[in-house]
Amino acid sequence: MATRYLVFGASGYIGGNLVPFLIDRGATVRAVARDREVLEARHWAGVELVEADALEPGSLIPALAESDIVFYLVHSMAAGKDFGALDLVAAENFARAAADAGVQRIIYLGGLIPDSSSLGEHISSRRDTGEVLREGPVPVTEIRAGIIIGPGSAAFEVMRDLALNLPVMITPRWVRATSPPIALSNLLEYLWKIAHSDEAAGQVYDAAGPEEVDYTSMMRAIARQAGKSPPLIIPVPVLTPTLSSYWLGLVTAVPAPIARALITGLKHSFSADDGPLRKAAPQHLLTMDDAVAMALRQERQHQTLARWTDGNFQLRGHRHDNAYYSKHAGSSTITRAKPAALWGLITGLGGPQRYHYMNGLWLIREIMDWIAGGPGLSRGRRSFAELRLGDRIDYWTVLALQEERSLTLEFGLKAPGSGALEFQIKPLDHGLTELRITAHWHPRGVWGLLYWWAMFPAHLFLFRGWTKKLARLAETDS
């Protein structure tokens, strides 16, 4: 019987890349995450999608059933306060459930451990999670990696935001810390190969690239590969980890909980004893420059959209300097309107009838864009009877649509970044339907962040009333 693989945490950064990697190798894959809808948006052909949460033990046994090798890729860093404690509870639940389900091996991706007595919660949690998993009866192989060079890697995105948007930087001292960064493709290959090594069961390996460099060099490599002038970087000693996290929040789009957790790790220098892993799973390791070039090249590859997905290159205006992580605002309402009635209203937007709500507010923003030389006063669309991918609705472009489920429109006005507007329709029990409208914004540097916060109050006001107005109109038509 063919080996059955399960990726637990498939909606995360590594999981979202590991699943297609396994598919390309002909593997039978089950992808598990807390939110099945996020997995459905990936459109992975032939992959079984399951919803489960490691903090809810009852959901784990059916999710793990009939799985041979499980990749455990769960970290609660984005949860904010007490994420370390949550990680340990999740690991304990998972180890017990994996044993009950008859799993043969757990492959856990942890992090490199610096030689320091003050590790911080992020690093300690990664280390302790591996220890908790190993306390269970299922053999565990842990791979400890440092900075991962690839689109979506939190540390890589912090450095990208800085390198491509700030020509001069006053930075914390951590830019002088060193680390052996590893290319995403090399890390995925290690995960795949080590899963097939019987000798690797119960082992802990360090994973690293062929070079040990500081963060200043990494940022300059990113700028160089993106065709930008390397930034002038001025380290100063006065930025504490707490102040550094606030500073990152001002100049990058990386979510605040992730930024705070990252800082405690970035301030350390890391080294890796990766000889045992190279011997157990030999492969050609990419240099830092080659890894950065591959990361930027991977972004440019075409991706089919089912709905908005964080980091999608198309939704970032095909620009490397638009942030990978997005800011977002929106609102939802519950209605008795039929999905078909809501879909008809949404797909009929634009042209003379405009947007059904606060058309004067829309007009003010459009005139501002027109004065700046943009397409703000564009009107009309190809057809009011149907909507297709690539159609223009005034100055919006249809990027993705799923009949009576979701519509994603690319923002077309002049602004320092790129954005998308997403409508989602979700049938509920008892004849009810949820309508959600969300704006996603990928800022371009500090000006993009300032633009977002300037528009944020208007967004909240607009979307709250817009969802209710569309729901009322659809109830009348139902």
Sequence and secondary structure as in RCSB ss.txt:
>XXXX:A:sequence
MATRYLVFGASGYIGGNLVPFLIDRGATVRAVARDREVLEARHWAGVELVEADALEPGSLIPALAESDIVFYLVH
SMAAGKDFGALDLVAAENFARAAADAGVQRIIYLGGLIPDSSSLGEHISSRRDTGEVLREGPVPVTEIRAGIIIG
PGSAAFEVMRDLALNLPVMITPRWVRATSPPIALSNLLEYLWKIAHSDEAAGQVYDAAGPEEVDYTSMMRAIARQ
AGKSPPLIIPVPVLTPTLSSYWLGLVTAVPAPIARALITGLKHSFSADDGPLRKAAPQHLLTMDDAVAMALRQER
QHQTLARWTDGNFQLRGHRHDNAYYSKHAGSSTITRAKPAALWGLITGLGGPQRYHYMNGLWLIREIMDWIAGGP
GLSRGRRSFAELRLGDRIDYWTVLALQEERSLTLEFGLKAPGSGALEFQIKPLDHGLTELRITAHWHPRGVWGLL
YWWAMFPAHLFLFRGWTKKLARLAETDS
>XXXX:A:secstr
   EEEEETTTSHHHHHHHHHHHHTT EEEEEES HHHHHTT  TT EEEE  TT GGGHHHHHTT SEEEE   
 GGG TTHHHHHHHHHHHHHHHHHHHT  EEEEEEE   S S   HHHHHHHHHHHHHHTSSS EEEEEE  EES
TT HHHHHHHHHHHH SEEEE GGGG EE  EEHHHHHHHHHHHTT GGGTT EEEE  S  EEHHHHHHHHHHH
TT    EEEE TT  HHHHHHHHHHH  S HHHHHHHHHHHTS      HHHHHHS      HHHHHHHHHHHHH
S    SS  TT TGGGTT TTS SS EEEEEEEEESS HHHHHHHHTT SGGGTTSS HHHHHHHHHHHHHTTSS
TT   BS SS   TT EETTEEEEEEETTTEEEEE  S  SEEEEEEEEEEE GGG EEEEEEEEEEE HHHHHH
HHHHHHHHHHHHHHHHHHHHHHHHHHH 
